[in-house]
Amino acid sequence: MPEQDVVRVGAGAGFSDDRLDPALELVTKVKLDYLVFECLAERTIARETLTRTKRPELGYSPSLDARIRSVLRPCMERGTRIVTNMGAANPVAAAKVVGEIARETVRRPVRIAAITGDAVEDVLRRNPQLTLLEGEPLEAILPRMVSANAYLGADVVRDALDTGADVVIGGRIADPSLFLACLLHGHRWRYDDIDRLAAGTLVGHLLECSAQLTGGCFADPGVKDVPGMACIGFPFASVDRNGSILLGKAPGSGGLLSVATCTEQVLYEVHDPQAYITPDCVLDITGVAFEEVAPNAVAAMGARALPGTESLKVVVGYHDGWIGAGEIGYAGPNALVRARLTEQTIRERLRMQGLQYEELRVDYIGMSSLHGRASGSGDPYEVRLRMAGRSSDRKAAQALGFEIRAMHVNGPAGGGGGASSLREVLAVKSLLLPRHLVHPQIVVEGRAET
C-alpha cells in the first residue's frame, strides 16, 4: 500500500456512554481515513464478561449497534475505516452484529476483522504466584475472578487493518494504541521507529477522550468560556508521514480546541509525564508543546519515547461484595437536624440487627458529599441524606436501602423522595504479565489470520 501524505483520524467516542451525533458530524464534514470508537473503562469489560456468561451471544458494548448503525453507511461511502474496542468481552460476536448491520444498510460487501486473545484468565490460573500491582498475591482474588484482560497494542490492530478490513473490532486494546494503529497502517510506519511511535501515541492520548479535547470537562463560565456546548464537536488529527500533528474539530461544531484544552488533556491520567507506559512505547510528554495556528486548529509537537516494556498490563475484574444505598430528602426549618437524626436512627437499627459493613459512607448532598463535613453554622433549607454500605453479605447491603425507605413513616418529620439500590461490586486490580504469554489473534469472516 503506498504511503499517504496525510492521514486523518477522528475520535468517534471517548467512553461507553458518549454522544452519538458528533461521530456522524465528523464523518460527513471531515475527510477522515479512520474513525475510532474508544468505549472501554477498567470495569466495563468485567461487566460484559458477566453478561456473556449469562448470554453467550452478548458481551460486547451495549452501544455497539447504535454507534455502528449511525455511521457505517456514510463511512463506507467515503472510504473511512472504523476501529473500535467495542468488542469488549466478545469481539467475534460484535463482528457478527456489524455484519448484520452492513447487510441491512450498505450496498457493497464490508470486510470485518475481530481481534481476540486479550482475555488471559487461563494464563493467570496457571500462574497464581504472580503479584498484583497493589501488593497482594494474585491467588488472594483468583477464586473471585470474573475477567482478566491484557492491554494489547497497536501492532495487532495494524495487522488487522492490513487484512483489508473496513471495520476492526477488538476488546481490551490500550486507548492510544487504537489511534496509533491507524497511523502505522496509513503511513506504513515501522513498529520500531520510536519517533513515529511517540508522535502517534501522543495523537492517541489527545483524541482518546473525544470532547475532553474540545471543551468538555474544561468549561467554567467566566473563567474558561466554551461556546456552543450543546453542539460540542469531537476532534480529529491530521498527521503527515514525518509525524507532524495538526488537531482540529468538525467545521461549524460547538466547543473549543485551544492550547489550553490540549494542555489539560495531555496531562489527563498521566502519573509520570516522563514515562507514560503504553504497550507500544513509554511516552515522554515533558517536551510537548502546542501552537494555535488558526481558530480551533492546534499543532502538537515534541513527543519523545523509549521502547515498550517486556510486559503488558492486565486488569483483573473480581467479585467484591455488594453495595446497598439509599437517599431521602428533608426541607424547611431544621432540615439538617432532621437528616442527622435519620442517620443516627438508621445506624442504630442496623447495629441492632447485627449487620456489619466493610465501608459505610454518609453524604449530606450539597453540603458534605464532595469535601467532607461542611463547616459553618448555616442551616440549609433543604438537604438530601445518602447512605451507602459495602458488605460481603448481600442481606446486609440490602437492609441499608430498606431502612432508608422505611424512614418515610418511621423517622423524623417531612422525609420524602426516598430511593434505594442494591448492586454487586465488580472491583479491579492490575498486574504485569510477560508479553510472550499473550497471544492475540485476528479473525476475518470467521477464520483466524494470525
Secondary structure, DSSP 8 states (H G I E B T S, - for coil): ----SEEEEEEEESSTT--SHHHHHHHHHS--SEEEE----TTHHHHHHHHHHH-TT--S-TTHHHHHHHHHHHHHHHT-EEEE-TTTT-HHHHHHHHHHHHHHH-SS---EEEEE--B-HHHHHT-TT-B-TTSSBGGGTGGGEEEEEE-B-HHHHHHHHHTT-SEEE-SSB-HHHHHHHHHHHHHT--TT-HHHHHHHHHHHHHHTTGGGGTTTTT-BTTTB--S-GGGB--EEEEEETT--EEEEE-TT-BS---HHHHHHHHTTT-S-TT-EE-SSEEEE-TT-EEEEEETTEEEEE--EEEE--SEEEEEEEEEEEEEEEEEEEEESTTHHHHHHHHHHHHHHHHHHTT---SEEEEEEETTTTTTSS--S----SEEEEEEEEEES-HHHHHHHHHHHHHHHHHSSTT-EEEEEEEEEEEEEEEEEEEGGG---EEEETTEE--
